[in-house]
Amino acid sequence: MEKEAILKKSKNSQQTDIADRALADLSRSGLSLSDAEFYLVTPTEVREMGGPDRPGYLIAYPGGSFFRVRFLDGATPRYWQPVGSGCRWYTPELASATLAGRSEDALVITEGEKKALRACKAGIPTVGIGGVDNWRSPEDLEPVSWNKRRVLLVYDSDYDANVRVREAATRFSRHLSERGATVRIFTVPQSNLGAKRGLDDWLEQDGDEAVRSALLEAWTPTPSTPTGATPSEEDPIKGLNERMIYIRDVGAVFDVESGRFFRSAEWMERTANQLIGSGGKSVPAYKYFISHPGRREMTSLAYRPGAPRETDGVLNLWKGFPLTPHPGDTSLFDEFIEWAIPDDEERKFLLDWCAGLFQRPSEKPHTAILIMGIEGIGKSLLCEILERLIGPDNTAWVSEQDLTSRFNQRWTHKHLVVGEEITGVDSRREMDRIKALITQKIQTVEEKFSPSYVIEDSRAYIFLSNHALPLMLSDSDRRFFAIEFPRVPKPPAFYRQLAAWAKNGGASALMNMFLTRDLSTHSSKDRAPSTQTKKALQAESRSDFELFLKELASRPDCVDLWTAEDLRLAYDPLRTQRPLSSRVIFGSVRLVLSGSVHPQVWLAGRGNVVMASLHNNEKWAKAPSGDWSAYYSAHPPKLGTA
C-alpha cells in the first residue's frame, strides 16, 4: 500500500524504480509517505526546474513554496534546490507548535528534513536545516521568542572530526545566544560498531525512549563545575580539575597551564606514569579524569578582554592586565612620542588607538599600526612598553611567516600582536590574509596534532619594519595607519633611560594616562587617517597598469565607460606585452578608481560585453544597462590618443 500511495502522489506513476528507492530511503529513517509531503520527480522534471538530470523525490516545506529535492542515484550532491531560493527551516507540525509557544519550551535543531521529521514522530520537537550553515533565515528566526528558550543543536556522530561543522555550530550557537537562548551542542553517539550516524539513525537503532531520555538529560542546565558526586578532600579529581577542563564543544581536554588542547593519545603519554587509586586499584590519570562524574567541564572557550573568567559555561582565557594604574610622571614618554611622531593629528590617532586597548578592551580596532624606521630607532621599544602594560600573557611577537601560516594557536589568545620585521609582503593573496586578520570577528584556532576550534577575535595589531615597502597598500585602503620614525635616532642614553622609567613605575603612570585619556572623538571602527608615509606606500604598491589607470583617469578627455579591450589597447597599443585578463583589468579598476563594473551591456555588432566606469562611479552603479549602452555609443574611447 505504501508504494501505491507514493505512486498516486507522483506526477509520473510509471516510475516504479524511483518509487522503490524513495520508499527504501524513507524507511531507513523510520518514515512513511503519510508523515509529510513527498513527490517523486524524474530526471526530466528536475531539469525543467533548473536542476541536473537526476531522479529523486521533492520535499515540500510546510506553509510555503520552498522545497528541496533528495536525489536517489547515490551520487553527490545528495540534495538540490533552485538557485537563489535561499534557505528556510523545515518545521514539522510539532516543531511549529513549539516555536509558536512559550519561550521556555525546549527545542532541538538538527541538519536535515528526515531527521527532524523522525524526531517529531518520537515526540521530540525538532527543526531541520538544509545544511550546517543554512540557518540564516529571517522568516524563521525573527518571529520566534528566543529569550530563555532552551535549544539543543544536535549534530551527527562525526562532529568532533569535522572542522567545518564545528565552526558552523559555533556561529549558530553564538547567534542564538545573542538572541537570549540557552544553547547546548549535542553529538549523536556512535553506534556499537563505531559507524557514523545521525539523529534518525539513533532513534531507529536505540529506540525513541532512550533518545528522549538522553536529550532530556542534555537539555537540563548544568553549572560550569560538574554536579556529580561531591568529591572528598582526598579525591584526586580536585587536583586534576585545577589543571584540566573538558571542553564539550571541542570534545577534548584543555590544559589550563599551557593554554592548549591535548588529544587523548598525547595526554595518555604525558600521564602514563601518573597512577591514581580508584576502587582498590590504580588507574592512569587520564582515564580517571575522563570517566569521573566530577570532572570539570565547560561548554566552550572564549578570549574576551575585560570579561569574567567564567560565564554561562564559557571559559574566558583573558588573564587580565598585570599592572595597577597610578598617577605619575610621563614626561619622558611624552618626549619620545613627540619626537617619533611630530605631526599632532598623527600622534593623537596613535595615542587614542593605544588608549582604546585599555578603556575599551573588548572592542577590536579596525585599523592596524604600521611603524617604519631604521634599526635601533625605537620601534620595538614602544611595543615593549605597551607589552609591559598589557602583559606578556596577552601579547604575542610574531614573524611575517606566522601571520600567513595556517597554524596560529601560539598567538591567538592575545590582546596585542606585534609583527616583527615585515620585510615585504608582495603577494596579494598573503596581503589579503593579513588585511582580513585586522577586521575579522571570528578566528579558527589551529595547532598541529590538536583539535581546531573557533573563537572570537579581538586582537589588535602593530607591524614593525626596516624596509621601504613592507606592505602593498591599495589607494582605497582603510585598515593601515602608517608612520615612519625619524631617520636619526636619539642618543643611546635616552633609550636606556626610557626603558628604566617604564620598568620602575613609569608603566603604571602611562597606563593611568591611557585610562584617563579623552576618547570621545575616537572610535575603534574609525578609518585609518592618511599620512605622507601611507601615500608613498600606496604609490609604490601600484602595478604599472594601476599607475596607467590613474594617469588615464586624470586626463581631461577621458570618457566614463570602457570595455576590457579598450583598456588593453590604450595600455599597450602595439600589443608588445602579454594581454592582461579581463579579471585583472576590472579588478584594478575597482581597486584603484573604485569603478563600477556592469556584466552585460548590449552593443550593436558586438552583443553583450562587460564594461567599467572610470568616472562618475556612483551614477553608473545605479544606471540601467540601456544607459551604459547609449553613453558608450555616443562617447566611445579615443584610443588613438589614449
C-alpha positions as CSV (number, residue, x, y, z in Angstrom):
1,M,0.0,0.0,0.0
2,E,2.9,2.3,0.7
3,K,4.2,2.0,-2.8
4,E,0.8,2.6,-4.3
5,A,0.3,5.7,-2.2
6,I,3.6,7.3,-3.3
7,L,2.8,6.5,-6.9
8,K,-0.6,8.1,-6.6
9,K,1.1,11.3,-5.3
10,S,3.7,11.3,-8.1
11,K,3.2,13.1,-11.4
12,N,4.6,10.1,-13.2
13,S,3.1,6.9,-11.9
14,Q,5.2,4.7,-14.2
15,Q,8.5,5.4,-12.4
16,T,8.3,2.3,-10.1
17,D,12.1,2.2,-9.8
18,I,12.2,5.7,-8.4
19,A,9.3,4.8,-6.1
20,D,11.2,1.7,-4.8
21,R,14.3,3.7,-4.0
22,A,12.3,6.6,-2.4
23,L,10.4,4.2,-0.1
24,A,13.7,2.4,0.9
25,D,15.3,5.8,1.6
26,L,12.4,7.0,3.8
27,S,12.1,3.7,5.6
28,R,15.8,3.8,6.7
29,S,14.8,6.9,8.7
30,G,11.6,5.3,10.1
31,L,9.4,7.4,7.9
32,S,6.5,6.8,5.6
33,L,4.7,8.9,3.0
34,S,2.0,9.9,5.3
35,D,4.5,11.8,7.6
36,A,5.0,14.6,5.1
37,E,4.5,15.8,1.5
38,F,6.9,13.9,-0.7
39,Y,6.6,13.9,-4.5
40,L,8.6,11.7,-6.9
41,V,10.5,13.7,-9.6
42,T,12.1,12.2,-12.7
43,P,15.4,13.5,-14.2
44,T,13.4,15.4,-16.8
45,E,11.2,17.1,-14.2
46,V,14.3,18.1,-12.2
47,R,15.9,19.5,-15.3
48,E,12.8,21.5,-16.1
49,M,13.1,23.1,-12.6
50,G,16.7,24.1,-13.4
51,G,18.5,21.2,-11.8
52,P,20.6,18.3,-13.0
53,D,19.2,15.2,-14.8
54,R,18.9,13.0,-11.7
55,P,16.0,11.1,-10.1
56,G,14.7,11.8,-6.6
57,Y,11.8,13.0,-4.5
58,L,10.7,16.5,-3.7
59,I,10.4,17.5,-0.1
60,A,7.8,20.3,0.2
61,Y,8.4,22.6,3.2
62,P,5.2,23.2,5.3
63,G,3.5,26.5,4.9
64,G,5.1,27.8,1.8
65,S,6.5,27.2,-1.7
66,F,10.1,26.4,-0.6
67,F,11.3,22.8,-1.4
68,R,14.4,20.7,-1.8
69,V,15.0,17.6,-3.9
70,R,16.6,14.5,-2.4
71,F,18.4,12.5,-5.1
72,L,18.3,8.8,-5.2
73,D,21.2,7.8,-7.5
74,G,23.9,7.6,-4.8
75,A,25.9,10.5,-6.4
76,T,26.8,13.8,-4.8
77,P,25.5,16.3,-4.0
78,R,22.6,14.4,-2.4
79,Y,20.2,17.5,-2.3
80,W,19.3,20.3,-4.7
81,Q,17.2,23.4,-4.6
82,P,16.7,26.2,-7.2
83,V,19.5,28.7,-7.5
84,G,18.7,31.9,-5.5
85,S,15.9,30.3,-3.4
86,G,17.8,31.0,-0.2
87,C,17.3,28.8,2.9
88,R,14.3,28.0,5.1
89,W,13.8,25.9,8.2
90,Y,11.9,22.6,7.9
91,T,9.3,22.7,10.7
92,P,7.0,19.7,11.1
93,E,3.8,20.4,13.0
94,L,5.2,19.6,16.4
95,A,8.2,21.9,15.9
96,S,5.9,24.7,14.6
97,A,3.7,24.5,17.7
98,T,6.8,24.6,19.9
99,L,8.3,27.6,18.1
100,A,5.0,29.5,18.5
101,G,4.6,28.5,22.1
102,R,6.3,29.8,25.3
103,S,9.9,30.8,25.1
104,E,10.7,28.3,27.9
105,D,9.7,25.4,25.6
106,A,12.8,23.4,24.6
107,L,13.7,22.8,21.0
108,V,16.0,20.6,19.0
109,I,17.6,21.8,15.8
110,T,19.4,19.3,13.5
111,E,20.6,19.1,9.9
112,G,18.2,17.5,7.5
113,E,14.5,17.2,7.0
114,K,14.3,13.5,7.5
115,K,16.0,13.7,10.9
116,A,13.7,16.5,12.1
117,L,10.6,14.6,10.9
118,R,11.7,11.3,12.6
119,A,12.4,13.1,15.9
120,C,9.0,14.8,15.8
121,K,7.4,11.4,15.3
122,A,9.1,10.4,18.5
123,G,7.6,13.4,20.3
124,I,10.8,15.5,20.2
125,P,10.1,19.0,18.8
126,T,12.8,19.3,16.2
127,V,13.5,21.8,13.4
128,G,15.6,20.7,10.3
129,I,18.0,23.0,8.5
130,G,19.2,22.2,5.0
131,G,22.9,22.3,5.7
132,V,25.1,23.2,8.8
133,D,25.3,26.9,7.8
134,N,21.8,27.2,6.3
135,W,20.2,28.7,9.4
136,R,20.2,32.3,8.4
137,S,16.5,32.6,7.5
138,P,15.0,35.8,8.8
139,E,11.5,34.5,8.0
140,D,12.1,31.7,10.5
141,L,14.4,33.4,13.1
142,E,12.6,36.7,13.6
143,P,9.0,35.5,14.7
144,V,10.4,33.3,17.4
145,S,10.7,34.3,21.0
146,W,14.3,33.1,21.8
147,N,14.8,34.7,25.2
148,K,15.4,32.0,27.8
149,R,14.5,29.3,25.3
150,R,16.5,26.1,25.7
151,V,17.9,25.0,22.4
152,L,19.8,21.8,21.7
153,L,21.9,21.7,18.4
154,V,22.2,18.0,17.5
155,Y,24.9,17.0,15.1
156,D,26.0,13.7,13.6
157,S,28.4,11.4,15.4
158,D,31.4,12.6,13.4
159,Y,31.0,16.2,14.7
160,D,34.3,16.1,16.6
161,A,36.3,15.2,13.4
162,N,34.6,17.7,11.1
163,V,36.2,21.2,11.5
164,R,33.7,22.8,9.1
165,V,30.7,21.5,11.0
166,R,32.2,22.7,14.4
167,E,32.8,26.2,13.0
168,A,29.2,26.4,11.7
169,A,27.9,25.1,15.0
170,T,29.8,27.8,16.9
171,R,28.4,30.5,14.6
172,F,24.9,29.3,15.0
173,S,25.2,28.8,18.8
174,R,26.6,32.3,19.2
175,H,23.8,33.8,17.1
176,L,21.0,32.2,19.1
177,S,22.8,33.0,22.4
178,E,22.9,36.7,21.4
179,R,19.1,36.5,21.0
180,G,18.8,35.2,24.6
181,A,18.6,31.5,24.1
182,T,20.4,28.9,26.3
183,V,22.2,26.8,23.7
184,R,23.9,23.5,24.0
185,I,25.6,21.4,21.4
186,F,25.0,17.7,21.4
187,T,26.7,15.0,19.3
188,V,24.8,11.8,18.4
189,P,26.8,8.9,19.9
190,Q,28.4,6.4,17.5
191,S,26.8,3.0,17.0
192,N,28.2,0.0,18.8
193,L,30.1,-0.8,15.6
194,G,31.6,2.7,15.6
195,A,29.8,3.7,12.4
196,K,28.7,7.3,11.8
197,R,25.0,8.0,12.4
198,G,22.6,10.9,12.6
199,L,19.6,11.6,14.8
200,D,17.2,9.5,12.7
201,D,19.7,6.5,12.7
202,W,20.0,6.8,16.5
203,L,16.2,6.8,17.0
204,E,15.9,3.7,14.8
205,Q,18.7,1.8,16.4
206,D,18.3,2.7,20.1
207,G,14.6,3.4,20.3
208,D,12.6,6.6,20.9
209,E,12.6,6.3,24.7
210,A,16.4,6.0,25.0
211,V,16.9,9.0,22.8
212,R,14.3,11.1,24.5
213,S,15.9,10.4,27.9
214,A,19.4,11.3,26.6
215,L,18.2,14.5,25.0
216,L,16.3,15.5,28.2
217,E,19.4,15.0,30.2
218,A,21.4,17.1,27.8
219,W,18.7,19.8,27.9
220,T,19.0,20.1,31.7
221,P,21.1,23.1,32.6
222,T,24.4,22.2,34.3
223,P,26.8,24.6,36.1
224,S,30.4,25.1,34.9
225,T,31.6,22.8,37.7
226,P,30.1,19.3,37.5
227,T,27.2,18.1,39.5
228,G,28.4,14.5,40.0
229,A,29.0,13.1,43.5
230,T,30.8,15.8,45.5
231,P,34.5,14.7,45.7
232,S,36.0,14.3,49.1
233,E,39.1,16.3,50.0
234,E,41.2,13.3,49.3
235,D,39.7,12.7,45.8
236,P,42.4,13.3,43.2
237,I,39.8,14.8,40.8
238,K,40.2,18.0,42.7
239,G,43.8,18.3,41.7
240,L,43.1,17.2,38.1
241,N,40.3,19.8,37.8
242,E,42.7,22.6,38.7
243,R,44.8,21.6,35.7
244,M,42.3,20.1,33.2
245,I,38.9,21.1,31.8
246,Y,36.9,19.0,29.3
247,I,35.5,21.4,26.7
248,R,32.3,20.0,25.3
249,D,32.1,22.0,22.0
250,V,35.6,20.8,21.0
251,G,35.3,17.3,22.6
252,A,38.8,17.5,24.1
253,V,40.7,18.2,27.3
254,F,42.1,21.7,27.8
255,D,45.3,22.2,29.7
256,V,44.9,25.4,31.8
257,E,48.6,25.8,32.3
258,S,49.8,25.6,28.7
259,G,46.6,27.0,27.2
260,R,46.2,24.3,24.6
261,F,44.3,21.1,23.9
262,F,45.5,17.6,24.1
263,R,44.3,14.7,22.2
264,S,43.6,11.6,24.3
265,A,46.7,9.8,22.9
266,E,49.0,12.7,23.7
267,W,47.6,13.0,27.2
268,M,47.9,9.3,27.8
269,E,51.6,9.6,27.1
270,R,52.0,12.6,29.3
271,T,50.3,10.9,32.3
272,A,51.4,7.4,31.6
273,N,53.4,7.2,34.8
274,Q,50.8,9.0,36.9
275,L,48.6,6.4,38.6
276,I,45.6,7.2,40.8
277,G,44.0,4.8,43.3
278,S,40.4,4.0,42.4
279,G,38.2,1.3,43.9
280,G,41.2,-0.6,45.3
281,K,43.3,-0.4,42.2
282,S,45.4,2.2,40.4
283,V,44.4,3.7,37.0
284,P,46.1,6.2,34.7
285,A,45.3,9.8,35.5
286,Y,43.7,10.5,32.1
287,K,41.3,7.6,32.4
288,Y,40.4,8.6,36.0
289,F,39.6,12.2,34.8
290,I,37.7,11.2,31.7
291,S,35.4,8.7,33.5
292,H,35.0,10.6,36.7
293,P,31.4,12.1,37.2
294,G,33.0,15.1,39.0
295,R,35.4,16.1,36.2
296,R,35.4,19.8,35.4
297,E,33.6,20.6,32.2
298,M,32.9,23.8,30.3
299,T,30.8,24.3,27.1
300,S,33.3,26.4,25.1
301,L,36.3,28.7,25.1
302,A,36.5,32.5,24.6
303,Y,39.0,35.3,24.7
304,R,37.2,38.3,25.9
305,P,39.4,41.1,27.4
306,G,37.8,42.7,30.4
307,A,35.1,39.9,30.9
308,P,34.8,37.5,33.9
309,R,36.8,34.2,33.8
310,E,33.7,32.0,33.6
311,T,30.2,33.0,32.3
312,D,27.4,30.6,31.4
313,G,29.7,27.7,30.9
314,V,32.2,29.6,28.8
315,L,35.9,29.7,29.9
316,N,37.5,33.1,29.2
317,L,41.2,32.8,28.6
318,W,41.8,36.5,29.1
319,K,44.3,36.8,32.0
320,G,43.8,40.5,32.9
321,F,46.1,43.5,32.8
322,P,49.1,42.9,35.1
323,L,49.5,46.4,36.4
324,T,47.6,48.7,38.7
325,P,47.4,52.2,37.2
326,H,48.8,55.1,39.3
327,P,49.1,58.8,38.5
328,G,52.7,59.7,37.8
329,D,55.2,61.4,35.6
330,T,55.0,60.5,31.9
331,S,57.1,63.4,30.5
332,L,59.9,61.0,29.3
333,F,57.4,59.0,27.2
334,D,55.8,62.3,26.0
335,E,59.2,63.5,24.8
336,F,59.8,60.2,23.0
337,I,56.4,60.1,21.2
338,E,56.5,63.8,20.2
339,W,59.9,63.2,18.7
340,A,58.9,60.0,17.0
341,I,55.6,61.4,15.6
342,P,55.9,65.2,15.2
343,D,52.6,65.7,13.4
344,D,49.9,66.5,16.0
345,E,47.0,64.7,14.3
346,E,49.0,61.5,13.6
347,R,50.3,61.5,17.2
348,K,46.7,61.9,18.5
349,F,45.5,59.0,16.5
350,L,48.2,56.6,17.7
351,L,47.7,57.6,21.4
352,D,43.9,57.3,21.0
353,W,44.4,53.9,19.4
354,C,46.6,52.8,22.3
355,A,44.2,54.2,24.9
356,G,41.4,52.2,23.4
357,L,43.2,48.9,24.2
358,F,42.7,49.8,27.9
359,Q,39.5,51.8,28.0
360,R,37.6,49.6,25.5
361,P,39.5,46.2,25.7
362,S,36.6,44.2,24.2
363,E,36.4,46.3,21.1
364,K,38.7,45.1,18.3
365,P,40.4,48.0,16.5
366,H,39.5,48.0,12.8
367,T,42.9,49.6,12.0
368,A,46.4,48.3,12.4
369,I,49.5,50.4,13.1
370,L,52.5,50.2,10.7
371,I,55.7,51.7,12.1
372,M,58.6,52.0,9.7
373,G,62.1,53.2,10.5
374,I,65.8,52.2,10.6
375,E,67.0,49.6,13.1
376,G,67.6,51.0,16.6
377,I,65.2,53.9,16.2
378,G,62.8,52.8,19.0
379,K,60.0,50.9,17.2
380,S,60.4,47.8,19.3
381,L,60.9,49.8,22.5
382,L,57.5,51.4,22.1
383,C,55.9,47.9,21.7
384,E,57.9,46.6,24.7
385,I,56.5,49.4,26.8
386,L,53.0,48.5,25.6
387,E,53.6,44.8,26.4
388,R,54.6,45.8,30.0
389,L,51.2,47.4,30.3
390,I,49.1,44.7,28.6
391,G,51.1,41.8,30.0
392,P,53.3,39.2,28.2
393,D,50.5,36.6,28.6
394,N,48.3,38.9,26.5
395,T,50.9,39.9,23.9
396,A,52.5,37.9,21.1
397,W,55.5,38.8,18.9
398,V,55.2,37.1,15.6
399,S,57.1,36.9,12.3
400,E,55.8,37.6,8.8
401,Q,55.6,33.8,8.2
402,D,53.5,33.4,11.3
403,L,50.9,35.9,10.1
404,T,50.2,33.8,6.9
405,S,50.6,30.4,8.4
406,R,47.7,28.0,9.0
407,F,48.9,27.1,12.5
408,N,48.2,30.1,14.7
409,Q,47.5,28.8,18.2
410,R,50.5,30.4,19.8
411,W,49.3,34.0,19.0
412,T,45.5,33.6,19.0
413,H,44.6,34.2,22.7
414,K,46.2,37.6,22.7
415,H,45.1,41.3,23.1
416,L,48.1,42.7,21.1
417,V,50.0,41.1,18.3
418,V,53.3,42.7,17.2
419,G,54.5,41.7,13.8
420,E,58.3,42.0,13.7
421,E,60.4,42.7,10.7
422,I,57.8,42.8,8.0
423,T,60.1,42.5,5.0
424,G,57.8,43.0,2.1
425,V,54.5,41.2,1.5
426,D,54.5,41.2,-2.3
427,S,51.8,38.5,-2.8
428,R,48.3,39.9,-3.0
429,R,46.9,36.7,-1.6
430,E,49.1,37.0,1.5
431,M,48.3,40.7,1.8
432,D,44.6,39.8,1.7
433,R,45.1,37.3,4.5
434,I,46.8,39.9,6.7
435,K,44.1,42.5,5.9
436,A,41.5,40.0,6.9
437,L,43.1,39.5,10.3
438,I,42.7,43.2,11.2
439,T,38.9,43.2,10.9
440,Q,37.7,39.6,11.3
441,K,35.4,38.8,14.2
442,I,36.0,35.1,14.3
443,Q,39.2,33.1,14.2
444,T,39.7,29.3,13.7
445,V,42.4,28.2,16.0
446,E,44.7,25.5,14.6
447,E,47.7,23.7,16.0
448,K,49.5,20.6,14.8
449,F,48.2,17.4,16.2
450,S,45.5,19.2,18.2
451,P,41.8,19.7,17.5
452,S,40.8,23.0,15.9
453,Y,38.1,25.3,17.3
454,V,36.5,28.7,16.7
455,I,37.0,31.7,19.0
456,E,36.1,35.4,18.9
457,D,38.9,37.6,17.6
458,S,39.5,40.8,19.4
459,R,43.3,41.2,18.7
460,A,44.9,44.5,17.8
461,Y,48.0,44.6,15.5
462,I,51.2,46.6,15.3
463,F,53.6,45.9,12.4
464,L,57.2,46.9,12.5
465,S,59.6,47.2,9.5
466,N,63.0,48.4,8.5
467,H,62.1,48.0,4.8
468,A,61.0,50.6,2.3
469,L,57.9,48.7,1.1
470,P,56.8,46.3,3.8
471,L,53.2,46.1,2.7
472,M,51.3,46.6,-0.5
473,L,48.6,49.2,0.2
474,S,45.8,50.0,-2.3
475,D,44.5,53.5,-2.8
476,S,41.3,52.6,-1.1
477,D,42.9,51.0,1.9
478,R,41.3,51.9,5.2
479,R,42.9,49.4,7.5
480,F,46.5,50.6,8.0
481,F,47.8,53.7,9.8
482,A,51.3,54.1,8.5
483,I,54.0,56.3,10.1
484,E,57.8,56.5,9.8
485,F,60.0,57.3,12.7
486,P,62.8,59.9,12.2
487,R,65.9,58.8,10.3
488,V,68.3,60.0,13.0
489,P,68.0,58.2,16.4
490,K,68.1,59.8,19.8
491,P,71.2,59.2,21.9
492,P,71.5,55.7,23.3
493,A,71.4,57.0,26.8
494,F,67.8,58.3,26.2
495,Y,66.5,54.8,25.2
496,R,68.1,53.3,28.3
497,Q,66.6,56.0,30.5
498,L,63.1,55.4,28.9
499,A,63.3,51.6,29.4
500,A,64.4,52.1,33.0
501,W,61.5,54.6,33.6
502,A,58.9,52.0,32.2
503,K,60.4,49.3,34.4
504,N,60.4,51.4,37.6
505,G,56.9,52.7,37.9
506,G,56.6,54.5,34.6
507,A,54.4,51.8,33.1
508,S,51.8,52.3,35.8
509,A,51.8,56.0,35.2
510,L,51.4,55.5,31.4
511,M,48.6,53.1,31.9
512,N,46.8,55.7,34.1
513,M,47.4,58.3,31.3
514,F,45.8,55.9,28.8
515,L,42.8,55.1,31.0
516,T,42.1,58.8,31.7
517,R,42.6,60.0,28.1
518,D,39.5,61.5,26.4
519,L,38.3,59.2,23.6
520,S,35.1,61.0,22.9
521,T,36.2,61.7,19.3
522,H,37.8,58.3,18.7
523,S,36.1,55.0,17.6
524,S,37.7,51.6,17.2
525,K,35.9,51.5,13.8
526,D,37.4,54.7,12.5
527,R,39.1,54.7,9.1
528,A,42.8,54.9,9.4
529,P,43.8,58.5,8.5
530,S,46.0,59.1,5.5
531,T,49.7,60.1,6.2
532,Q,52.6,61.0,3.9
533,T,54.1,57.6,4.7
534,K,50.9,55.8,3.6
535,K,50.6,57.9,0.4
536,A,54.2,56.9,-0.5
537,L,53.5,53.2,0.2
538,Q,50.3,53.4,-1.9
539,A,52.2,54.9,-4.8
540,E,54.9,52.3,-4.6
541,S,52.3,49.5,-4.4
542,R,50.7,50.2,-7.7
543,S,51.4,47.9,-10.6
544,D,52.3,49.5,-14.0
545,F,48.8,49.0,-15.2
546,E,47.3,50.6,-12.0
547,L,49.6,53.6,-12.5
548,F,48.4,53.8,-16.1
549,L,44.8,53.7,-14.9
550,K,45.4,56.6,-12.5
551,E,47.1,58.6,-15.3
552,L,44.4,57.8,-17.8
553,A,41.5,58.8,-15.5
554,S,43.2,62.1,-14.8
555,R,43.2,63.2,-18.5
556,P,40.5,65.8,-19.3
557,D,39.4,63.9,-22.4
558,C,38.9,60.5,-20.6
559,V,35.4,59.3,-21.1
560,D,33.4,57.5,-18.4
561,L,32.9,54.0,-19.8
562,W,35.5,51.5,-21.2
563,T,35.5,47.8,-22.2
564,A,38.4,45.5,-21.3
565,E,39.6,45.5,-24.9
566,D,39.5,49.3,-24.9
567,L,41.8,49.4,-21.8
568,R,44.1,46.8,-23.2
569,L,44.7,48.8,-26.4
570,A,45.1,52.1,-24.5
571,Y,47.6,50.5,-22.2
572,D,49.6,48.5,-24.9
573,P,48.6,49.9,-28.3
574,L,51.4,48.0,-30.1
575,R,50.5,44.7,-28.3
576,T,54.1,44.2,-27.2
577,Q,53.1,42.6,-23.9
578,R,51.1,39.6,-22.8
579,P,47.5,40.7,-22.8
580,L,46.0,41.4,-19.4
581,S,43.0,39.3,-18.5
582,S,39.6,40.9,-18.0
583,R,39.7,39.8,-14.3
584,V,42.9,41.8,-13.8
585,I,41.7,44.8,-15.7
586,F,38.3,45.1,-14.0
587,G,39.8,44.2,-10.6
588,S,42.3,47.1,-11.0
589,V,39.6,49.5,-12.0
590,R,37.7,48.6,-8.8
591,L,40.9,48.8,-6.6
592,V,42.4,52.0,-8.0
593,L,39.4,54.0,-9.1
594,S,36.5,52.4,-7.2
595,G,35.0,52.0,-10.6
596,S,31.6,50.2,-11.2
597,V,31.5,47.1,-13.5
598,H,28.5,46.1,-15.4
599,P,28.5,42.5,-16.6
600,Q,26.1,42.8,-19.5
601,V,25.9,45.9,-21.8
602,W,24.5,45.4,-25.2
603,L,26.5,46.9,-28.1
604,A,25.3,46.8,-31.7
605,G,27.5,44.4,-33.7
606,R,29.2,43.1,-30.6
607,G,26.5,41.7,-28.4
608,N,26.8,41.7,-24.6
609,V,30.1,43.0,-23.3
610,V,31.4,43.7,-19.8
611,M,32.1,47.4,-19.2
612,A,33.6,49.5,-16.4
613,S,33.3,53.1,-15.3
614,L,36.4,55.3,-14.7
615,H,34.4,58.4,-13.7
616,N,31.0,59.2,-12.0
617,N,31.1,55.8,-10.5
618,E,28.1,56.2,-8.1
619,K,26.0,57.3,-11.1
620,W,26.9,54.3,-13.2
621,A,26.5,51.9,-10.3
622,K,22.8,52.7,-10.3
623,A,22.3,53.2,-14.1
624,P,20.5,50.5,-16.1
625,S,22.2,48.7,-18.9
626,G,20.5,50.8,-21.6
627,D,22.1,54.0,-20.2
628,W,25.5,52.4,-20.4
629,S,24.9,51.3,-24.0
630,A,23.6,54.8,-25.0
631,Y,26.5,56.6,-23.4
632,Y,29.2,54.3,-24.9
633,S,27.7,54.6,-28.4
634,A,27.7,58.4,-28.1
635,H,31.1,58.7,-26.4
636,P,33.5,55.8,-27.4
637,P,37.0,56.0,-26.0
638,K,39.5,57.8,-28.2
639,L,42.1,55.0,-28.4
640,G,44.2,56.8,-30.9
641,T,45.1,59.5,-28.3
642,A,44.7,57.4,-25.1
